[in-house]
Amino acid sequence: MTDKTFNVLFLCTGNSARSIIAEAIMNRVGQGRFKGFSAGSQPKGEVHPYTLDLLKTLNYNTDFARSKNWEEFAEPGAPQMDFVFTVCDSAAAETCPVWPGQPMSAHWGVPDPAAAEGTDAERHFAFSDTYRMLEGRISVFTSLPIAGLDRLALQKRLDDIGKA
């Protein structure tokens, strides 16, 4: 067992919903063993209000939540990432910055709740469903015996989580 805290970056295009939700979940579920961060390739500049509503309803402190560019995490002095996960299809297709330390990465795409249409209740449900999917994947990830897996086995597990 290791005392290392693993840094995990969640990427999306706008950094207003999915990646922010994943960051919040990681910082709760990770229980100090994992530190979550989020960023976007083309950040919206603000967090979607439904994201903030959902997190507040689930008793998350939302003071951390801000939409930011992924370049922030490739700059000197930025936290070194151990894992980088894309949570939207467009960010997965983009060329990411070179991350110092060669973090492990995987694609964990989920539908964009901000693109949901319908009634207010249906749109809020899309955000709740995104939370459910990300919470399940992050819970599986944080329970992996990371120290006991070689890099290849760990990469397979990360990829499998994204397919679940």
N, C-alpha and C positions, 0 to 999 in steps of 0.2 A: 504494500500500500504506500502511496506517495502523499506527501503533504502539499504538493504543488497545487496551486489554483490554476485551472485551465481557462484561458481567454477564448471566448467564442463570439465570432462576428456573424450577424445575420444580415444578408444583403437583399435588397429589392430595388426596383427602379426609383419609386417615389419616396421611400422611407417615411410613409405616413400611416400605415396600417399593419400589414403582416410582419415586417421586420421589427417594428416597435413592440407589437404583441409578443413576438418571440423573445425579444430582449427582456421584457418584463417577466415572462414565464421562466426563462433561464435563471434570472437572478433570484427567483423564489424557489424553484425546484432544485436548482444547483446547490443550494444550502452552503454557500461559501467555497465549495469545491470547484465551481464554475462561475465565471464572471461574464455576463452577457453584454454585448454591444450591438448596435445596429447602424446601418448607413444605406445610402442609395446612390445609384449612378447618376440620377437626375432628380435630386431631392425636391419635393414640392415646396419646402420651406416652412411647412406647418404640418402638425399631426392632425389626421382626420378627426373631427369631433366625436364620431361614433367610436373610434378607438379609445379615446379618453373616457367616454361614457362607460364603455364596457369594462375597462380596467378599474375605474373608480367603483363601479358596481361590485366588482370582485375583490374589493379592498386592497387594491394596489395603490401605492403612492405614485403619482404620475409626474413628479417634479423632474425626473430624469428625461422625460419624453421631449425630444426635439428632432426635427428633420434635418439630417446632415449628409454631406457628401462623403463617399467612401474614400476619397483621397486623404481625408483627415487621418485615416488609419494606416496610410502608407508613408506618412511623413516621419522624419526623424523625431524620436521622443515619444511616438505613439506607442500604446501598449502592444507588445508582440502577441499576435494571434496564434493559438494552437489549432483552432478549427475555424473554417469559414463555410457557411451554408447559405446557398441562394434559396430564397423562398418564393420567388416568382420566375416565370419562364423567360421574361425578357432580360432580366439581369443575368440569368444562367447563360444566355446566348451572347452576352457582351464580353469584351475583353476586359478582365479585371486588372487592377494595378498589381504589380509584383509585391507580394506580402513578405516582409522580412521574416526569416525563420522557417519558410516553407511549410505553412500550416496545412493540415489535412483538410480536404474540402469535399462537399457533396451537394447535390441538388435535392432540396426538399420542397418542391413547388406545391403551392396550395392556391385555390382560386382567389382572385382579388375581391375582397368584400366591398371595397370602395366602388367597384363597377356594378354592384348588385342593383337591380331595379325592382320596383314594386312599391308596396306601402312602406311606411316608416317601420312597422313591425317586421316586415320581410327583410328590409335592409339591415335592421338591427340583428335579426337572426343570422344573416350572412356573416356578420362580425363574430357572433357567438360560435358559429360553426368553424370559422377560421381558428378561433381560440382553441376549440376542442381538438382539432387536428394537430395543431402545433404543440399543445400541451401533451398529447399522446406521444408524439415523436420525441419531444424533449425529455419526457419521463423515461422512455426506453433508452435514449442516449445517455442520460446521466446515471443509469443503472448498469451500464456496460463496465466490465472489468478492464478498463483502459490500460492499466499497468501490466496486465497479464496477456494482452494481445499484441502480436507483432503488427507491424505497419500494414501489411497486406490484409491480414484478417480483420483489422480494425476498419480499413477502407471498405471492405466488403460489407461489414455491418452497417457502416454509415450510409452506403448506397442502398442497402436493403431497407433501412428506416425510411428513406425518401420514397420508396416504392409502396410503403404500407398505406 
